[in-house]
Amino acid sequence: MKKRIGIVTGGGDCPGLNAVIRGVVKVGIGKYGWEMVGILDGFEGLLENRTIPLNSQAIRGLLTQGGTILGTTNRCDPFDCPVILPDGRVERRNYSQKAVQNFQRLALTGLVATGGDGTLAIAHKLHELGIPVVGIPKTIDNDLDATEMTFGFMTAVETVTDAIDKLHSTAESHHRVMILEVMGRDAGWIALYAGMAGGADIILIPEIPFKLDKILEKIRTRQEAGSNFSIIVIAEGAKLGEEKTFIDRDTMTGLPRLGGVGDKLASAIRKRIDLEVRTTVLGHIQRGGGPIAFDRILATRLAVEAAELVAQDKWDMMVAYKNGDIVAVPILEAIGQRKMVKPDGQIIAHARALGIAFGD
């Protein structure tokens, strides 16, 4: 039978999603003659039967394009979907059986799900309900286990590095401490990689608890050596005190929205040292724009191998990047735990050898 394959992108957007869609469709149509269907706005589209046909015309020009033409959301888990009641209260409902029914109504053979740990966890549970699924790992945070690299990460690092480069010149000109707050809720990969690439003096990440006194010590040491400015890169999930800093909560998911740790750190430094301190929050700029060459290639290779898993009916598997190759691993292997920066790892040791401080 001719396969009819659905593609869904879930969670946050990131550079390379369109390259993945393009890769799966090109192999599906060109090599195997499948019919390809795009599911709109993550699993929400599956619950509402919102789809578009994915043919050769639909994927034209996608390789270099940022975002996702299918749309995405991190608010609609079919197993725990928030619904706003007439009185304003939010009620959680399980619509997983509706997802299965719509999958069958669409006459799909299988589903290719691209996303982070949340999307892949949903994909695995849908597989347990009878929906054949293949996963593709995606997150700019690079914190998915079972894969050495996720597409979108290196593009985000490039964006942050460019920001650090620009902050350097103004920091040196005005003799300021410049704090750059970047994404990284639980893992500090973006802050670490970009901080090293941009020549940051201090890098603060969730995996390494830091003390204000140690940061001030590093700044004063630089002053004594004739450097009257410092660059600090801090991940949004780094703790100043006992808890992470967040500005509010998402009304639909109830999850905290992280942000503000950079300003909090700046305020603390100003009270203790005679230097101007400025904070820049890079925010969603890190998610935007087209993918760099590395991510275009990685996204495309992951897409091709995912299509091959579909062709072989190897379901509940995820494609992963390991030792330069694309391999297949069980989805459960990827979502079991997050891949964190190891405080005693080699890359941290290399950063310390360069004189980069981590506030510990």
C-alpha positions in Angstrom: 0.0 0.0 0.0 1.1 3.6 -0.7 2.0 5.3 2.5 0.3 8.5 3.6 2.6 10.2 6.2 1.8 13.1 8.4 4.4 15.6 9.6 4.0 17.7 12.8 6.3 20.3 14.4 5.8 20.9 18.1 7.2 23.0 21.0 9.2 26.1 20.4 10.2 27.1 16.9 13.9 27.0 15.9 16.0 27.4 12.8 16.0 24.2 10.7 12.4 23.0 11.1 11.6 23.9 7.5 14.7 22.1 6.4 13.4 19.0 8.2 10.0 19.3 6.5 11.7 19.6 3.2 14.0 16.6 3.7 11.2 14.2 4.8 8.9 15.3 1.9 11.7 15.1 -0.7 12.6 11.5 0.3 8.9 10.5 0.9 7.7 11.7 -2.5 10.9 11.4 -4.6 12.2 8.1 -3.4 9.1 6.3 -2.2 6.1 8.0 -3.8 4.3 8.6 -0.6 1.5 11.1 0.0 2.7 13.7 2.5 0.4 15.7 4.8 1.4 18.6 7.0 -0.4 18.9 10.4 -0.8 22.5 11.4 0.2 24.1 14.7 1.5 21.0 16.4 -0.8 18.4 18.0 -3.5 21.1 18.1 -3.9 20.6 14.3 -4.3 16.8 14.8 -7.1 17.4 17.4 -8.8 19.9 15.0 -8.1 18.1 11.7 -6.2 21.1 10.3 -3.8 20.0 7.6 -2.2 21.0 4.3 -0.9 18.9 1.5 2.9 18.7 1.3 4.1 18.4 -2.3 7.2 19.5 -4.2 5.7 23.0 -4.7 5.0 23.4 -1.0 8.6 22.7 0.1 10.3 24.9 -2.5 12.8 27.3 -0.9 12.4 25.9 2.6 16.1 24.9 3.2 17.2 28.4 4.1 13.9 29.6 5.7 13.6 30.0 9.5 10.5 29.0 11.5 8.1 26.3 10.4 5.5 26.6 7.6 3.3 24.2 9.6 3.2 26.4 12.7 3.8 25.1 16.2 2.6 25.4 19.8 3.7 24.1 23.2 0.3 24.6 24.8 -1.6 21.6 23.4 -0.7 18.2 24.9 -3.5 15.9 23.7 -3.2 14.0 27.0 -3.4 17.2 29.1 -5.0 19.9 27.1 -5.9 23.2 28.8 -9.4 24.5 28.1 -10.7 27.9 29.2 -14.1 27.7 30.7 -16.8 30.4 30.4 -16.0 31.6 33.9 -12.3 32.1 33.0 -11.0 29.0 34.8 -8.6 26.6 33.0 -9.6 22.9 33.0 -7.3 20.1 31.9 -8.8 17.5 29.6 -7.5 14.3 27.9 -8.2 14.4 24.2 -5.8 11.6 23.2 -8.6 9.3 21.8 -9.7 12.2 19.6 -6.1 12.4 18.3 -6.2 8.7 17.5 -9.6 9.0 15.8 -8.5 12.0 13.7 -5.3 10.1 12.7 -7.5 7.3 11.4 -9.9 9.7 9.8 -7.0 11.3 7.9 -6.1 7.8 6.7 -2.5 8.3 7.8 0.0 5.4 7.8 2.4 7.1 10.2 3.5 10.3 11.8 6.9 12.1 11.8 7.0 14.3 15.0 9.7 16.9 15.3 10.3 18.5 18.6 11.9 18.5 22.0 11.4 16.3 25.1 7.7 17.4 25.5 6.8 16.7 21.9 8.6 13.4 21.8 7.0 12.3 25.1 3.6 13.0 23.5 4.7 11.1 20.4 5.7 8.1 22.4 2.4 8.0 24.3 0.5 8.3 21.0 2.5 5.4 19.7 1.3 3.4 22.7 -2.3 4.2 21.6 -1.7 2.8 18.1 -0.3 5.7 16.1 3.0 4.7 14.4 5.5 7.5 15.1 9.1 8.4 14.2 10.7 11.3 16.1 13.2 13.9 15.1 15.0 15.8 17.9 14.7 19.6 17.9 15.7 22.2 20.5 18.0 25.2 20.5 18.8 24.3 24.1 20.7 21.1 23.0 19.5 19.3 26.1 17.9 16.3 24.5 19.6 13.1 25.7 20.6 10.3 23.2 21.9 12.8 20.6 25.1 14.7 20.6 23.6 17.7 18.8 20.2 19.0 18.0 19.6 21.2 14.9 19.0 24.9 15.7 21.5 24.9 18.6 24.5 26.1 16.5 22.4 28.8 14.8 21.3 30.1 18.2 25.0 30.0 19.3 25.9 32.0 16.3 23.2 34.6 17.0 24.4 35.0 20.7 28.0 35.2 19.7 27.3 38.0 17.3 25.5 39.9 20.2 28.5 39.4 22.5 30.9 40.7 19.7 28.8 43.9 19.5 28.6 44.3 23.3 32.3 44.0 23.6 33.0 47.3 21.7 30.4 49.3 23.6 31.5 47.8 27.0 35.1 48.7 26.4 34.3 52.2 25.2 32.2 53.0 28.3 34.0 50.9 30.9 30.9 49.0 31.7 29.9 45.6 32.9 27.7 44.1 30.2 25.4 41.3 31.1 23.8 39.3 28.3 20.9 37.1 29.4 20.3 34.1 27.0 18.0 31.1 26.8 18.7 28.0 28.9 16.0 27.0 31.3 17.7 24.0 32.7 20.8 23.5 30.6 23.5 26.1 29.9 24.8 24.9 26.5 24.0 28.2 24.6 25.6 30.4 27.3 28.6 28.1 27.5 29.3 27.8 23.7 28.5 31.4 22.8 30.3 32.7 25.9 33.5 30.8 24.8 33.1 31.8 21.2 32.5 35.5 22.1 35.3 35.8 24.7 33.1 36.3 27.7 34.8 36.9 31.0 32.1 35.2 33.1 29.6 32.5 32.1 26.8 31.6 34.5 24.8 28.5 33.8 22.1 26.5 35.7 24.4 23.5 36.3 27.0 25.5 38.3 25.7 27.4 41.3 27.4 30.8 41.6 28.2 33.3 44.3 28.1 37.1 43.9 31.4 37.5 45.7 33.1 35.3 43.1 31.7 37.4 40.3 32.9 40.6 41.9 36.3 39.1 42.5 36.6 38.4 38.8 35.5 41.9 37.8 38.0 43.5 40.3 40.8 41.3 39.1 40.2 42.5 35.6 40.2 46.1 36.8 43.5 45.6 38.5 44.9 44.2 35.3 43.8 47.3 33.4 40.5 46.0 31.9 37.8 48.4 33.1 35.0 46.4 31.5 33.6 42.8 31.7 31.3 40.7 29.7 28.9 38.3 31.6 26.8 35.8 29.8 24.0 34.3 32.0 21.5 31.6 31.1 17.9 32.5 32.1 17.8 29.4 34.4 20.9 30.3 36.4 20.1 30.9 40.0 20.9 34.1 41.9 19.7 32.9 45.4 17.7 29.8 46.1 15.3 29.9 43.2 15.2 30.6 39.5 13.9 34.1 38.5 10.7 34.2 36.6 8.5 37.1 35.5 5.0 35.4 35.4 3.3 32.2 34.6 1.7 31.0 31.4 -2.0 31.2 31.9 -2.7 28.1 29.8 0.1 25.7 30.9 0.7 27.2 34.4 4.5 26.9 33.8 6.7 29.8 34.9 8.1 32.1 32.3 11.8 32.6 33.1 13.4 36.0 32.7 14.9 38.7 34.7 17.9 37.1 36.3 20.2 39.4 34.3 18.6 42.5 35.8 18.6 40.9 39.2 22.4 40.2 38.9 23.0 43.7 37.5 21.3 45.3 40.5 23.3 43.2 42.9 26.6 44.1 41.2 25.8 47.9 41.2 25.5 47.9 45.0 29.0 46.4 45.4 31.2 47.9 42.7 31.9 51.3 41.2 31.2 50.5 37.5 28.2 51.0 35.3 26.3 47.8 34.6 23.9 47.2 31.7 21.7 44.2 30.9 20.7 43.0 27.5 18.0 40.2 27.2 18.3 38.6 23.8 15.1 36.7 24.1 13.4 35.2 21.0 15.9 36.6 18.6 17.8 33.4 19.5 15.0 31.4 17.8 14.6 33.4 14.7 16.3 33.6 11.3 17.4 31.0 8.9 19.7 28.1 9.9 23.4 28.3 9.4 25.1 25.7 7.1 25.7 23.2 9.9 22.1 23.2 11.0 20.8 22.9 7.4 23.0 19.8 6.9 22.1 18.3 10.3 18.4 18.9 9.9 18.4 17.5 6.3 20.4 14.4 7.4 18.0 13.7 10.3 15.0 14.1 8.0 16.4 11.7 5.4 17.1 9.0 8.1 13.7 9.6 9.6 12.1 8.9 6.3 14.1 5.7 6.0 12.8 4.5 9.4 9.3 5.1 8.1 10.0 3.1 5.0 11.2 0.3 7.2 8.3 0.6 9.6 10.6 1.1 12.5 8.2 3.0 14.8 8.6 4.6 18.2 12.2 5.4 17.2 14.1 8.7 17.0 16.9 9.7 14.8 20.0 11.0 16.6 23.4 12.4 15.8 26.3 10.3 17.2 30.0 10.3 16.2 29.2 12.0 12.9 26.5 9.6 11.9 22.7 9.6 12.0 21.5 6.6 14.0 18.2 5.3 15.3 17.4 5.2 19.1 14.2 4.5 21.0 12.3 7.6 21.8 12.3 6.7 25.4 16.1 6.9 25.4 15.9 10.5 24.4 13.2 11.7 26.9 14.3 9.7 29.9 16.6 12.6 31.2 17.9 15.9 30.0 21.5 16.3 28.7 23.1 18.8 31.0 26.5 20.5 31.0 28.8 18.5 33.2 30.5 20.9 35.7 33.6 18.6 35.7 33.5 18.1 31.9 36.3 18.8 29.5 34.8 21.9 27.9 34.3 23.5 31.3 37.9 22.7 32.1 39.0 24.3 28.8 37.0 27.4 29.6 38.5 27.7 33.1 42.0 27.3 31.6 41.3 30.4 29.5 40.5 32.4 32.6 36.7 32.3 32.2 35.0 32.4 35.6 31.8 30.5 36.4 31.1 32.2 39.8 31.9 29.1 41.9 
